[in-house]
Amino acid sequence: MKHWFLLLCIICVKSYAQSTDSIPAQVNTQETDNKIAFSSDLRALRPIAGAPSPFYSYFWEFGDGTFSFEKTPLHVYSDTGNYEIRLYATNNYDDGKPPPTRPRPVRIKNKSFADAATPSGFFKGGGAIEMKVNRMPRAGEEMVLLIGYRQQAVTGGSLMLLYNDKDFKQDNFAWQEVRAHHQEREIPADSMWAYMQEQPLNMPLLLAKNGPADEDVITNPLRNQQVKTMVMDQMQQFRKNHVWRMEKIQPGAEQFMFVSLQTTPEMVKDTNAVVNLTALFIPDDPSAEPEQYVLELPIVASHDPNRMIMRNRHMNYRFTGKKRTLTYKIQFQNTGTGPASKVDVGIRIPDVLDGGSVDLVEIQPKCIPCAKAYEHQSCVDTVRTKDSVHFVLRNIYLPGMQQDGVHDEDSTKGFIKYTIHFSRKPAKQPFTSRAAIVFDHNEPVVTNRSTARFIPGISPGIIMGYTSRLGTSGSWKTGDKGLTIGASLSPYAPHHQYLQLELYASAFNEYTQYLGRREGGDTVINDTGYKVRYRDKYENVRIVTIEAVPLQFRYNLNSWIGVGVGMMANVNLSSRVKHTLNTVAENANGGNATLLTGELDSKQSWFTEYNPGFFGDLQLGRVRTGPAVGIRYQYYTNPAQQRIYMYATWRL
């Protein structure tokens, strides 16, 4: 009875959690002329055991092309009209789903003659385009991509968004809609070439990535063709794209578009990987530089601002050695109510990596090494131990997200980016790292596990061997022989267990068997009489076969010994049966005995037999990759027969 009661309680709790997850975010407004103060009512957060206290982060769309990341923003509308407000609240450290978003209409009746507030701090670099998202992509959730554009050229241009990079087998995003407020219009990708003006000769073409270029990346007087080539190269890396025309923008003005993308359920299969969204801006003015902005987004299983990311964490084992460089990035955010002056990022180093090779590449907030800093200057210490490394940021000011007066969420964030090498040629096994982040003297915040895996790869192989059939009594059958050559296909350099396919074609499989003897008799050959002592009849069978091993499980005990079991099927492509008669006779008039051999008949058949079977074998040598020898016991069922197969193989 207790078990049924406990099960009923679990079902009720789960049903309640699911029902509260469907409660949409309620938007509250307090209007004063054309000013509106926004607030919200959201479902109660549900803490995750062992995680920091849950909290909401906010992203507001005001319906006029402006936005805010504040909890309770105040917005001034510059014109009268009807506007739709959207609130996207993200539940951090919560075990449920984000509250659904429902547009809330508002009507502005009074026109303001004062300038409306312009979003500040969005553009971190000096370029014309930047992008930001309201939350990290999580399977099954809506994500809003904020595309910002500011006019720096005399004329407009074309803006292309590329998504669903081909590094992933499935699409990570499904397009929902775009909300534009400044007469941006979507055009086909191949139509944007018509808007490009001709470039004067000898004018260099610059490709700026995430801001103005520091040096010439491409130099060619034929600008239009080269721009087209650059864009086509980028398009080859993605499955989907959208293009908009940006026209009639005042110099220095900032404009924003809001793109809703639905993360697909398949995204959850590769959490902790990194997806890319790329924006390209191609100005019509030939004197202006094309720009590229790449936004890297880690796929998450839960919303946690403190996380560890590894670039290119699916590695090709064939090309992985001790000198390979791995790049890690640890993101952190002060979610507290006050600033942090010290952040200690401790990282566990897997056994296969060399902690002594750690090299700090980039850090935010920017700091110099403490060994070069004066007293109380912001700096970073690198402390190494046997199995870990600590990056300690000292004398910094990292605001808390819930701190009074903090309106820029990005100012509460930081990151550590470092490289590291392998300590040796690794085994072909996944390895994991994670970090613990301590803000001042608070409890450590433990990040996700960042797991690196090796791509299985393909290892073709060649096999040559000799097979012999065992007689029913267990002895070798006289005259049975067979030479085979085949090919195998398996993962490259498997560590322990793996599957392998094999296909063989026999050069020949031939045997001769004795059918019986008949004694006595007379015969005439070439008008000469002979007295027959005896006649021996033989049957010679020659078979060309193809043999397949569709299922084989193998296990490498170490680098030098491997075992395997599997199923096989033997199909006779052709079979030739020839009967011969060996006659021993002597001349009727006397004389020595003579051996006379003659062919009685011969028959050729095709696809005569299908014979399934099982086997087990043992290999010695470089069983993961390279040369090896093996012996295999084979048992066929139709007809029943036993064989021993000795072979040599080489996996490439």
LUMBA-634083 format. One record per residue (C-alpha): y negated, x, z negated; residue in one letter. Coordinates in nm, 3 decimals. Layout:
<rs>
R         Y         X         Z   residu
R         Y         X         Z        A
...
</rs>
This chain:
<rs>
R         Y         X         Z   residu
R     0.000     0.000     0.000        M
R    -0.236     0.289    -0.082        K
R    -0.179     0.439     0.263        H
R    -0.271     0.111     0.435        W
R    -0.584     0.078     0.221        F
R    -0.689     0.437     0.302        L
R    -0.633     0.380     0.674        L
R    -0.840     0.060     0.660        L
R    -1.124     0.248     0.489        C
R    -1.120     0.522     0.754        I
R    -1.131     0.263     1.034        I
R    -1.422     0.082     0.868        C
R    -1.621     0.404     0.817        V
R    -1.562     0.511     1.177        K
R    -1.659     0.168     1.310        S
R    -1.976     0.172     1.100        Y
R    -2.070     0.519     1.229        A
R    -2.017     0.411     1.589        Q
R    -2.223     0.096     1.536        S
R    -2.516     0.288     1.383        T
R    -2.506     0.540     1.668        D
R    -2.592     0.257     1.910        S
R    -2.912     0.163     1.725        I
R    -3.202     0.265     1.953        P
R    -3.507     0.455     1.834        A
R    -3.779     0.212     1.727        Q
R    -4.130     0.316     1.829        V
R    -4.419     0.209     1.604        N
R    -4.782     0.217     1.717        T
R    -5.118     0.193     1.546        Q
R    -5.391     0.136     1.805        E
R    -5.759     0.218     1.770        T
R    -5.941     0.156     2.101        D
R    -5.770     0.394     2.344        N
R    -5.617     0.605     2.067        K
R    -5.264     0.537     1.953        I
R    -5.086     0.689     1.654        A
R    -4.710     0.693     1.709        F
R    -4.428     0.693     1.455        S
R    -4.064     0.592     1.461        S
R    -3.778     0.436     1.267        D
R    -3.442     0.607     1.323        L
R    -3.093     0.560     1.187        R
R    -3.000     0.754     0.877        A
R    -2.861     1.102     0.940        L
R    -2.505     1.188     0.840        R
R    -2.467     1.547     0.710        P
R    -2.190     1.777     0.831        I
R    -1.997     1.943     0.549        A
R    -2.104     2.306     0.509        G
R    -2.397     2.278     0.753        A
R    -2.769     2.288     0.671        P
R    -2.947     1.962     0.598        S
R    -2.969     1.741     0.908        P
R    -3.303     1.664     1.067        F
R    -3.452     1.502     1.374        Y
R    -3.652     1.679     1.643        S
R    -3.879     1.469     1.866        Y
R    -3.991     1.448     2.227        F
R    -4.243     1.181     2.329        W
R    -4.340     1.071     2.679        E
R    -4.668     0.879     2.677        F
R    -4.630     0.730     3.025        G
R    -4.938     0.899     3.171        D
R    -4.787     1.240     3.249        G
R    -4.844     1.385     2.901        T
R    -4.605     1.447     2.614        F
R    -4.565     1.574     2.259        S
R    -4.296     1.740     2.047        F
R    -4.455     1.628     1.719        E
R    -4.299     1.383     1.477        K
R    -4.603     1.152     1.455        T
R    -4.839     1.232     1.743        P
R    -5.182     1.089     1.809        L
R    -5.257     1.032     2.177        H
R    -5.579     0.946     2.363        V
R    -5.545     0.761     2.694        Y
R    -5.813     0.842     2.949        S
R    -5.782     0.514     3.140        D
R    -5.691     0.152     3.088        T
R    -5.360     0.010     3.202        G
R    -4.999    -0.047     3.103        N
R    -4.791     0.251     2.993        Y
R    -4.428     0.298     2.894        E
R    -4.358     0.511     2.587        I
R    -4.028     0.693     2.549        R
R    -3.902     0.868     2.238        L
R    -3.607     1.108     2.258        Y
R    -3.494     1.195     1.907        A
R    -3.232     1.468     1.868        T
R    -3.003     1.463     1.563        N
R    -2.958     1.825     1.451        N
R    -2.669     1.906     1.214        Y
R    -2.558     1.543     1.237        D
R    -2.206     1.424     1.322        D
R    -2.315     1.133     1.542        G
R    -2.492     1.071     1.868        K
R    -2.868     1.075     1.932        P
R    -3.036     0.735     1.900        P
R    -3.057     0.566     2.241        P
R    -3.397     0.567     2.410        T
R    -3.564     0.237     2.504        R
R    -3.902     0.230     2.684        P
R    -4.176     0.072     2.476        R
R    -4.468    -0.082     2.672        P
R    -4.828    -0.046     2.551        V
R    -5.149    -0.180     2.703        R
R    -5.474     0.015     2.689        I
R    -5.781    -0.206     2.730        K
R    -6.063     0.043     2.672        N
R    -6.147     0.336     2.894        K
R    -6.234     0.668     2.738        S
R    -6.520     0.878     2.873        F
R    -6.401     1.179     2.673        A
R    -6.141     1.411     2.813        D
R    -5.789     1.324     2.703        A
R    -5.606     1.590     2.506        A
R    -5.423     1.838     2.728        T
R    -5.083     1.965     2.609        P
R    -5.140     2.313     2.475        S
R    -4.906     2.607     2.466        G
R    -4.663     2.488     2.732        F
R    -4.717     2.775     2.974        F
R    -4.601     3.093     2.803        K
R    -4.637     3.315     3.109        G
R    -4.892     3.356     3.384        G
R    -4.703     3.173     3.656        G
R    -4.761     2.840     3.825        A
R    -4.435     2.672     3.717        I
R    -4.234     2.657     3.395        E
R    -3.960     2.432     3.260        M
R    -3.843     2.312     2.924        K
R    -3.586     2.060     2.793        V
R    -3.598     1.820     2.501        N
R    -3.251     1.926     2.383        R
R    -2.965     2.154     2.480        M
R    -2.708     1.996     2.715        P
R    -2.422     1.823     2.534        R
R    -2.145     1.632     2.709        A
R    -2.219     1.263     2.763        G
R    -2.586     1.277     2.655        E
R    -2.912     1.234     2.842        E
R    -3.132     1.542     2.870        M
R    -3.495     1.540     2.982        V
R    -3.615     1.833     3.190        L
R    -3.991     1.887     3.168        L
R    -4.130     2.059     3.480        I
R    -4.483     2.190     3.441        G
R    -4.701     2.294     3.731        Y
R    -5.056     2.431     3.731        R
R    -5.256     2.482     4.046        Q
R    -5.346     2.843     4.113        Q
R    -5.357     2.840     4.494        A
R    -5.624     2.684     4.711        V
R    -5.378     2.438     4.865        T
R    -5.067     2.259     4.744        G
R    -4.705     2.339     4.812        G
R    -4.341     2.235     4.778        S
R    -4.148     2.235     4.450        L
R    -3.767     2.258     4.462        M
R    -3.533     2.196     4.169        L
R    -3.181     2.339     4.195        L
R    -2.903     2.233     3.956        Y
R    -2.523     2.223     3.916        N
R    -2.459     2.592     3.979        D
R    -2.137     2.676     4.161        K
R    -2.016     2.909     3.884        D
R    -1.862     2.594     3.735        F
R    -1.584     2.394     3.899        K
R    -1.737     2.061     3.799        Q
R    -2.090     1.926     3.812        D
R    -2.259     1.967     3.475        N
R    -2.537     1.713     3.541        F
R    -2.566     1.373     3.706        A
R    -2.909     1.279     3.840        W
R    -3.067     0.973     3.677        Q
R    -3.437     0.955     3.765        E
R    -3.765     1.143     3.787        V
R    -4.090     1.015     3.636        R
R    -4.394     1.153     3.820        A
R    -4.754     1.052     3.751        H
R    -4.969     1.250     3.995        H
R    -4.861     1.123     4.339        Q
R    -4.584     1.380     4.375        E
R    -4.355     1.259     4.650        R
R    -3.998     1.358     4.721        E
R    -3.910     1.495     5.065        I
R    -3.588     1.623     5.229        P
R    -3.528     1.994     5.175        A
R    -3.545     2.077     5.545        D
R    -3.886     1.907     5.576        S
R    -4.078     2.151     5.361        M
R    -4.083     2.421     5.632        W
R    -4.326     2.211     5.833        A
R    -4.592     2.248     5.561        Y
R    -4.588     2.626     5.555        M
R    -4.884     2.796     5.719        Q
R    -4.850     3.111     5.923        E
R    -4.901     3.441     5.740        Q
R    -5.123     3.712     5.892        P
R    -4.945     4.028     5.999        L
R    -4.889     4.307     5.745        N
R    -4.938     4.074     5.448        M
R    -4.657     4.141     5.195        P
R    -4.440     3.859     5.060        L
R    -4.389     3.861     4.683        L
R    -4.116     3.669     4.503        L
R    -4.227     3.610     4.145        A
R    -3.959     3.521     3.893        K
R    -4.070     3.342     3.572        N
R    -4.431     3.449     3.635        G
R    -4.636     3.672     3.868        P
R    -4.450     3.963     4.021        A
R    -4.535     4.313     3.901        D
R    -4.418     4.477     4.221        E
R    -4.327     4.383     4.577        D
R    -3.979     4.234     4.589        V
R    -3.981     4.147     4.959        I
R    -4.210     4.290     5.223        T
R    -4.205     4.138     5.572        N
R    -4.485     4.016     5.799        P
R    -4.268     3.726     5.913        L
R    -4.336     3.529     5.597        R
R    -4.201     3.188     5.693        N
R    -3.863     3.317     5.803        Q
R    -3.828     3.532     5.496        Q
R    -3.926     3.252     5.260        V
R    -3.671     3.030     5.429        K
R    -3.404     3.298     5.386        T
R    -3.490     3.338     5.018        M
R    -3.473     2.962     4.959        V
R    -3.144     2.927     5.147        M
R    -2.993     3.209     4.940        D
R    -3.087     3.021     4.623        Q
R    -2.952     2.693     4.758        M
R    -2.614     2.857     4.822        Q
R    -2.575     2.907     4.446        Q
R    -2.615     2.537     4.359        F
R    -2.461     2.208     4.466        R
R    -2.763     1.981     4.426        K
R    -3.138     2.001     4.486        N
R    -3.454     1.789     4.499        H
R    -3.786     1.876     4.663        V
R    -4.135     1.733     4.595        W
R    -4.472     1.779     4.763        R
R    -4.756     1.879     4.529        M
R    -5.093     1.801     4.688        E
R    -5.458     1.741     4.597        K
R    -5.444     1.926     4.267        I
R    -5.760     2.065     4.117        Q
R    -5.749     2.443     4.056        P
R    -5.639     2.513     3.699        G
R    -5.515     2.156     3.641        A
R    -5.176     2.108     3.473        E
R    -4.931     1.844     3.587        Q
R    -4.588     1.748     3.456        F
R    -4.280     1.569     3.586        M
R    -4.000     1.432     3.369        F
R    -3.645     1.450     3.505        V
R    -3.364     1.264     3.330        S
R    -3.024     1.429     3.373        L
R    -2.701     1.291     3.231        Q
R    -2.464     1.563     3.115        T
R    -2.115     1.495     3.248        T
R    -1.802     1.460     3.029        P
R    -1.653     1.767     3.202        E
R    -1.923     1.984     3.044        M
R    -1.740     1.976     2.709        V
R    -1.455     2.181     2.858        K
R    -1.668     2.492     2.856        D
R    -1.888     2.475     2.547        T
R    -2.090     2.788     2.467        N
R    -2.117     2.876     2.836        A
R    -2.461     2.901     2.997        V
R    -2.583     2.687     3.287        V
R    -2.890     2.757     3.499        N
R    -3.164     2.530     3.627        L
R    -3.385     2.694     3.888        T
R    -3.726     2.585     4.017        A
R    -3.887     2.729     4.330        L
R    -4.251     2.677     4.426        F
R    -4.345     2.753     4.786        I
R    -4.724     2.735     4.831        P
R    -4.868     2.631     5.165        D
R    -5.127     2.906     5.138        D
R    -4.978     3.221     5.296        P
R    -5.182     3.441     5.064        S
R    -5.018     3.290     4.755        A
R    -4.688     3.412     4.615        E
R    -4.369     3.203     4.612        P
R    -4.243     3.165     4.256        E
R    -3.905     3.119     4.092        Q
R    -3.841     3.000     3.737        Y
R    -3.489     3.017     3.589        V
R    -3.409     2.816     3.277        L
R    -3.089     2.925     3.100        E
R    -2.927     2.654     2.886        L
R    -2.626     2.705     2.659        P
R    -2.378     2.417     2.666        I
R    -2.334     2.288     2.311        V
R    -2.076     2.082     2.127        A
R    -2.333     1.983     1.864        S
R    -2.709     2.015     1.828        H
R    -2.767     2.333     1.630        D
R    -3.079     2.544     1.693        P
R    -2.907     2.852     1.551        N
R    -2.644     2.973     1.791        R
R    -2.479     3.271     1.959        M
R    -2.449     3.303     2.337        I
R    -2.266     3.554     2.553        M
R    -2.364     3.604     2.915        R
R    -2.079     3.611     3.169        N
R    -1.820     3.547     2.902        R
R    -1.549     3.482     3.163        H
R    -1.462     3.833     3.279        M
R    -1.238     3.967     3.552        N
R    -0.982     4.177     3.368        Y
R    -0.906     4.386     3.675        R
R    -1.258     4.531     3.664        F
R    -1.299     4.544     3.285        T
R    -1.293     4.885     3.120        G
R    -1.436     5.074     2.827        K
R    -1.775     5.120     2.994        K
R    -1.834     4.753     3.071        R
R    -2.157     4.618     2.920        T
R    -2.155     4.284     2.737        L
R    -2.479     4.097     2.662        T
R    -2.520     3.870     2.359        Y
R    -2.813     3.654     2.255        K
R    -2.857     3.496     1.913        I
R    -3.111     3.216     1.886        Q
R    -3.254     3.111     1.551        F
R    -3.507     2.861     1.424        Q
R    -3.676     2.820     1.089        N
R    -3.618     2.450     1.017        T
R    -3.764     2.467     0.667        G
R    -4.090     2.349     0.511        T
R    -4.247     2.695     0.481        G
R    -4.275     3.024     0.672        P
R    -4.013     3.300     0.663        A
R    -4.120     3.663     0.623        S
R    -3.771     3.810     0.660        K
R    -3.481     3.715     0.887        V
R    -3.145     3.892     0.856        D
R    -2.914     3.836     1.154        V
R    -2.566     3.964     1.068        G
R    -2.309     3.984     1.348        I
R    -1.933     4.031     1.320        R
R    -1.810     4.284     1.575        I
R    -1.462     4.216     1.723        P
R    -1.209     4.501     1.702        D
R    -1.212     4.555     2.079        V
R    -1.587     4.627     2.081        L
R    -1.762     4.946     1.977        D
R    -2.019     4.869     1.707        G
R    -2.174     5.211     1.757        G
R    -2.273     5.121     2.114        S
R    -2.495     4.827     2.009        V
R    -2.834     4.850     2.179        D
R    -3.120     4.612     2.098        L
R    -3.265     4.490     2.428        V
R    -3.518     4.223     2.333        E
R    -3.641     4.052     2.020        I
R    -3.866     3.758     1.936        Q
R    -4.091     3.772     1.736        P
R    -4.168     4.107     1.893        K
R    -4.121     4.396     1.648        C
R    -4.103     4.773     1.660        I
R    -3.828     4.974     1.486        P
R    -3.900     5.010     1.114        C
R    -3.860     5.387     1.144        A
R    -4.179     5.391     1.353        K
R    -4.374     5.128     1.158        A
R    -4.641     5.182     0.898        Y
R    -4.620     5.011     0.559        E
R    -4.605     4.629     0.577        H
R    -4.603     4.629     0.958        Q
R    -4.372     4.381     1.130        S
R    -4.056     4.571     1.224        C
R    -3.681     4.543     1.277        V
R    -3.407     4.743     1.107        D
R    -3.065     4.793     1.267        T
R    -2.795     4.837     1.003        V
R    -2.440     4.918     1.117        R
R    -2.120     4.886     0.915        T
R    -1.755     4.927     1.011        K
R    -1.712     4.579     1.156        D
R    -2.064     4.435     1.173        S
R    -2.423     4.502     1.264        V
R    -2.736     4.356     1.104        H
R    -3.075     4.311     1.267        F
R    -3.327     4.264     0.987        V
R    -3.677     4.144     1.082        L
R    -3.921     4.241     0.808        R
R    -4.284     4.149     0.735        N
R    -4.293     3.873     0.997        I
R    -4.445     3.525     0.994        Y
R    -4.204     3.265     1.133        L
R    -4.339     2.913     1.065        P
R    -4.110     2.636     0.943        G
R    -4.059     2.340     1.170        M
R    -4.135     2.097     0.886        Q
R    -4.432     2.303     0.767        Q
R    -4.768     2.126     0.749        D
R    -4.996     2.214     1.038        G
R    -4.718     2.342     1.267        V
R    -4.732     2.159     1.601        H
R    -4.568     2.412     1.834        D
R    -4.191     2.392     1.792        E
R    -4.145     2.713     1.992        D
R    -4.340     2.909     1.730        S
R    -4.060     2.839     1.479        T
R    -3.797     2.997     1.702        K
R    -3.681     3.352     1.766        G
R    -3.393     3.542     1.917        F
R    -3.207     3.872     1.920        I
R    -3.068     4.006     2.248        K
R    -2.840     4.309     2.247        Y
R    -2.575     4.486     2.454        T
R    -2.244     4.638     2.347        I
R    -1.945     4.815     2.508        H
R    -1.570     4.799     2.462        F
R    -1.415     5.054     2.227        S
R    -1.114     5.086     2.460        R
R    -0.946     4.911     2.749        K
R    -0.896     4.569     2.586        P
R    -0.578     4.365     2.574        A
R    -0.596     4.058     2.794        K
R    -0.668     3.825     2.505        Q
R    -0.976     3.621     2.403        P
R    -1.200     3.774     2.138        F
R    -1.458     3.603     1.922        T
R    -1.783     3.693     1.756        S
R    -2.027     3.496     1.542        R
R    -2.342     3.553     1.340        A
R    -2.485     3.458     1.002        A
R    -2.864     3.413     0.977        I
R    -3.049     3.440     0.647        V
R    -3.412     3.327     0.623        F
R    -3.571     3.507     0.327        D
R    -3.340     3.442     0.028        H
R    -3.189     3.114     0.146        N
R    -2.822     3.046     0.207        E
R    -2.688     3.197     0.531        P
R    -2.672     2.975     0.839        V
R    -2.349     3.048     1.028        V
R    -2.360     3.012     1.405        T
R    -2.097     2.890     1.644        N
R    -1.814     3.118     1.754        R
R    -1.887     3.287     2.085        S
R    -1.551     3.342     2.253        T
R    -1.507     3.570     2.553        A
R    -1.213     3.513     2.783        R
R    -1.064     3.693     3.079        F
R    -1.021     3.518     3.410        I
R    -0.645     3.501     3.478        P
R    -0.685     3.668     3.817        G
R    -0.411     3.687     4.075        I
R    -0.154     3.966     4.093        S
R     0.059     3.968     4.410        P
R     0.377     4.171     4.399        G
R     0.662     4.289     4.620        I
R     1.030     4.276     4.524        I
R     1.327     4.450     4.689        M
R     1.681     4.430     4.559        G
R     2.055     4.409     4.607        Y
R     2.264     4.112     4.502        T
R     2.640     4.088     4.451        S
R     2.856     3.788     4.374        R
R     3.101     3.784     4.085        L
R     3.454     3.653     4.144        G
R     3.598     3.367     3.945        T
R     3.780     3.609     3.718        S
R     3.463     3.804     3.646        G
R     3.552     4.100     3.870        S
R     3.344     4.213     4.168        W
R     3.448     4.035     4.485        K
R     3.540     4.280     4.761        T
R     3.305     4.279     5.060        G
R     3.031     4.058     4.907        D
R     2.686     4.205     4.960        K
R     2.323     4.102     5.009        G
R     1.988     4.273     5.056        L
R     1.669     4.084     4.973        T
R     1.299     4.132     5.006        I
R     1.048     3.901     4.844        G
R     0.702     3.846     4.706        A
R     0.575     3.733     4.368        S
R     0.254     3.575     4.242        L
R     0.143     3.589     3.880        S
R    -0.170     3.630     3.663        P
R    -0.312     3.980     3.665        Y
R    -0.189     4.205     3.380        A
R    -0.068     3.927     3.145        P
R    -0.055     4.031     2.781        H
R     0.244     3.824     2.662        H
R     0.359     3.493     2.811        Q
R     0.287     3.387     3.169        Y
R     0.429     3.197     3.466        L
R     0.539     3.362     3.790        Q
R     0.633     3.234     4.136        L
R     0.871     3.417     4.371        E
R     0.982     3.375     4.731        L
R     1.263     3.571     4.898        Y
R     1.398     3.609     5.249        A
R     1.739     3.780     5.278        S
R     1.775     4.039     5.553        A
R     2.139     3.932     5.546        F
R     2.397     3.800     5.305        N
R     2.739     3.878     5.450        E
R     3.094     3.874     5.326        Y
R     3.442     3.878     5.477        T
R     3.744     3.711     5.321        Q
R     4.115     3.727     5.399        Y
R     4.267     3.392     5.501        L
R     4.638     3.476     5.534        G
R     4.920     3.652     5.725        R
R     5.180     3.528     5.972        R
R     5.478     3.755     6.044        E
R     5.694     3.795     6.354        G
R     5.665     3.665     6.709        G
R     5.620     3.800     7.059        D
R     5.315     3.822     7.283        T
R     5.216     3.951     7.628        V
R     4.903     4.158     7.678        I
R     4.807     4.283     8.027        N
R     5.156     4.198     8.160        D
R     5.313     4.407     7.888        T
R     5.542     4.253     7.631        G
R     5.487     4.324     7.261        Y
R     5.684     4.251     6.950        K
R     5.453     4.133     6.673        V
R     5.510     4.262     6.324        R
R     5.237     4.041     6.163        Y
R     4.901     3.876     6.223        R
R     4.617     3.885     5.961        D
R     4.341     3.625     5.983        K
R     3.988     3.698     5.847        Y
R     3.674     3.492     5.811        E
R     3.336     3.667     5.836        N
R     3.032     3.476     5.708        V
R     2.677     3.594     5.768        R
R     2.396     3.391     5.613        I
R     2.019     3.423     5.640        V
R     1.864     3.256     5.338        T
R     1.531     3.185     5.179        I
R     1.520     3.169     4.803        E
R     1.236     3.031     4.595        A
R     1.166     3.059     4.224        V
R     0.927     2.766     4.164        P
R     0.938     2.791     3.786        L
R     0.972     3.109     3.586        Q
R     0.858     3.179     3.232        F
R     0.812     3.546     3.147        R
R     0.725     3.725     2.826        Y
R     0.613     4.084     2.793        N
R     0.741     4.228     2.466        L
R     0.505     4.523     2.516        N
R     0.366     4.726     2.805        S
R     0.713     4.850     2.905        W
R     0.966     4.570     2.843        I
R     0.962     4.215     2.976        G
R     1.210     3.927     2.986        V
R     1.217     3.608     3.188        G
R     1.407     3.284     3.251        V
R     1.363     3.034     3.527        G
R     1.493     2.798     3.793        M
R     1.563     2.889     4.153        M
R     1.677     2.726     4.474        A
R     1.869     2.889     4.759        N
R     1.841     2.737     5.109        V
R     2.056     2.866     5.395        N
R     1.834     2.888     5.701        L
R     2.122     2.987     5.929        S
R     2.494     3.038     5.887        S
R     2.735     3.206     6.130        R
R     3.110     3.178     6.067        V
R     3.339     3.397     6.278        K
R     3.722     3.408     6.263        H
R     3.905     3.721     6.374        T
R     4.273     3.803     6.410        L
R     4.410     4.151     6.344        N
R     4.753     4.189     6.509        T
R     4.994     4.477     6.443        V
R     5.249     4.497     6.730        A
R     5.474     4.747     6.910        E
R     5.580     4.773     7.273        N
R     5.891     4.572     7.345        A
R     6.040     4.886     7.505        N
R     5.976     5.081     7.186        G
R     5.691     5.303     7.072        G
R     5.431     5.329     6.796        N
R     5.267     5.022     6.641        A
R     4.926     4.921     6.777        T
R     4.639     4.736     6.600        L
R     4.489     4.470     6.819        L
R     4.169     4.286     6.709        T
R     4.040     3.971     6.870        G
R     3.781     3.703     6.795        E
R     3.923     3.353     6.768        L
R     3.602     3.149     6.737        D
R     3.240     3.165     6.616        S
R     3.008     2.889     6.496        K
R     2.630     2.897     6.426        Q
R     2.474     2.635     6.195        S
R     2.120     2.574     6.061        W
R     2.008     2.457     5.716        F
R     2.361     2.421     5.597        T
R     2.328     2.444     5.220        E
R     2.094     2.383     4.929        Y
R     2.200     2.551     4.609        N
R     1.994     2.523     4.288        P
R     2.047     2.755     3.995        G
R     1.921     2.924     3.680        F
R     1.868     3.284     3.580        F
R     1.766     3.522     3.306        G
R     1.653     3.880     3.350        D
R     1.527     4.199     3.190        L
R     1.257     4.431     3.325        Q
R     1.174     4.789     3.235        L
R     0.870     4.985     3.346        G
R     0.504     4.895     3.378        R
R     0.574     4.526     3.337        V
R     0.209     4.411     3.323        R
R     0.092     4.580     3.639        T
R     0.256     4.851     3.843        G
R     0.618     4.948     3.920        P
R     0.920     4.820     3.727        A
R     1.296     4.776     3.772        V
R     1.506     4.482     3.659        G
R     1.848     4.322     3.644        I
R     1.898     3.948     3.672        R
R     2.198     3.725     3.602        Y
R     2.202     3.425     3.837        Q
R     2.413     3.111     3.816        Y
R     2.423     2.871     4.111        Y
R     2.553     2.515     4.073        T
R     2.635     2.396     4.427        N
R     2.883     2.549     4.480        P
R     2.926     2.716     4.143        A
R     2.892     3.092     4.167        Q
R     2.760     3.382     3.964        Q
R     2.554     3.672     4.092        R
R     2.403     3.993     3.963        I
R     2.070     4.092     4.117        Y
R     1.932     4.444     4.073        M
R     1.578     4.495     4.197        Y
R     1.258     4.697     4.196        A
R     0.914     4.536     4.187        T
R     0.551     4.644     4.205        W
R     0.268     4.421     4.084        R
R    -0.066     4.497     4.241        L
</rs>
